[in-house]
Amino acid sequence: MIPMSVLDVHTIAFLADALAPVWNLPIIDGQILKRRRPYYPTLQKELDFMVAVGIVSPSKIEYIQDDSQWLLDTNYRLNREIATPILRAAQEFGAHYQELEFVTEVVYAFSSVGSEGIPRISGFDATYSNRMIDIGRMINVDPDQGNNPTTSVALRFRKLLGSLGRATSSELIHLYVKELYGRLNVA
């Protein structure tokens, strides 16, 4: 998955946000404007800043049209020399350590889908693919009550396993991604 396309970064960010409650982490961005694929303007600004300071390196820089607007289409690669000390420092803080572990687990899970599957995966996600929410409308990832559909499905695997044993939060994420991958292969 290296380098990773900017649209894949946004897709994985959406799914990480939607799955955060599985790890008892807060959802960072409670709403997202539905497009053909997830896109966070705030995340893009952060990526642009990381490019400017050298934490990530862009390649294949071009623009694509998406939902009547032009978006940057590029690939990113982490500059390990600059990023490693930052990641080490973040691991020393308890809350950030858990967040880094969670993001790492989500990326590992989605690496099984591959770069061919990630562009289509949001179309099968329980929250993003809700047909009751049209493109151009807001998706509520952090509902006022209960869990979002993505979290609910992931947690349902724990109930389905029953007496086979208690699934860890990491296993629940991998099971959810495996379910999405199975749906990709059927479609």
N, C-alpha and C positions, 0 to 999 in steps of 0.2 A: 504494500500500500504506500510505498515511498517512491516517488513523491506522491502526495495526495492532492487531488483537485480541490479547489476552493468550494465547489458545490458539495463535494463529499464531506468536507470539514463541517459545513453548515448542517448537513443531514445528520451526521453523527452527533453534533452538538444538540440538535433537537431531541434526538433519541436519548442522549445522556440526560438531558433536562427532564424528559418525560419519565425516565426510569429512576431518577434520583431518590424518590421516596422508598424504593426497594432497599436502598442502603441507609434509610433514615436520614437522608440529606435533603436540604431545602431545594425547591425548584428555583432556579436563578431567574428565568424569564417566564412569567406566568401566562403570557399571551404571545401569539405569533400570528402575523398576517399570513393566511393560507395562499400559497402560490403553487405552481406545479411541483416545486421542491422547496424544502425549508430554506429560509434565508434570514439572517439576523443582521441588520445594519450595524448594530453596536459591536457585534463580534467581528464584522468586517473592518471596522475602524481599529479594533485591537490587533487584528492580523496585519493591517497596514502599518501600525506602529511597530509591531515586531519585525516587519521587513525593514523599516527605517533604521532600527537600532541593530539589525543583524542577527536577531534570534532565529528568524526563519528566512530562507532564501527562496525567491520565486523563480519559476521557469515557465516556458510556454505561455507568455502573457498575451492575451487577446480578449476581445469582447464578444459576448453572445447576446442575442435578444431573448428575453424571458418575460412572458406576460406583458408585452408591449413596453418593456423597458430594457435598457442595455445594462448588462452585468459584467463585471470582470470575470474572466475565465482564466485561471492560472493554476499552476501546481505549486505546492509548498513542500519544502524539505527543511527539517529542523537542523539548525547549525549547532551540532553537539558541543563544539568547543565553547560557545557562548552560553548555551542552554543548560549544560550540566551543572555548573555552579548555582544557577538559579533554582533548578529542580532540587538540588541537595539542600539548599537553604529552606525551600518550601516544605521539605520533608521533616524538618526539625520542629515545625509547628504542628501540634496535634490535629487541629481541624483541617489544615491543608494536607497533611499526610493522608487522611482518610479520603479527601477529595481526589488527590493524585492517584491513590489506589483504585478508586471508583472509575475515574476516567481511563486509567490503564486497562481495567477489566472490560470496560465498554469497547475500547478500541480493539482489544484482543478478540472479543466476541464478534465484532463486525469484520475483523480481518478474515474470518471464515467465509463471509459472504463474497469477499473479493471486490476488486474495483469495478467489475462488470455488474455486480448486483446492487451495490450501494446506490447508484442513480435511481433505481426503481423501488428501493426498500420502503421509502416513506409512503408509497402508494398501497402498502399492505399493513402499515402500522395501525394499531387500534385507535389511536387518537387522530393522527394526521389524515387517515383515509376516510374519516367519518363523512358519509355522503350527505348528511344533513347540513354540513358546512361547505358552502360554495367557495371557489377560488375568489379572493378579494375580501373575504370575511375573516373575522378574528377567531382563532382557535384558543380555547381556554385550557391551558396545560395545567394550571393550578386552580382547580374548581374550589368554590367556597366550602363545599362539603364532600367528603369522600376522596377517592383517588381518581386520577385521570384514567381513561380506558387502558392505556399502555401499562401503567402500574398495576391496575386490577388484573389484567391478563397474566402478567409476570407473577404476581402473588398467587394467582389461581393454581399455578403449577405446584406450589407447596401443598395445597389441599388435594390435588389430584394424586400426588405421590403417596399420601396417606401413611400407611404403616411401613412403607419402603424406606422411610428415613426422612429426616428433616433436611431440606435443601438449604444450602447457604445462599446468601444474597448474590454471590458471584454465579452460582449454579443457576439461579433463577434468571439472571440476565442472559446467560448462555442458552438456556432453554427457550427463552422468548425469541432470541435471535435465530435459533435453529427453527422455530416455528415460522418466522418470517421467511427464512431461506427456503423452507419447504413450500410455502405459498408462491415464492418467486419461481420455483422450478415447475410448479403446476400451471402457472399462468402463461 
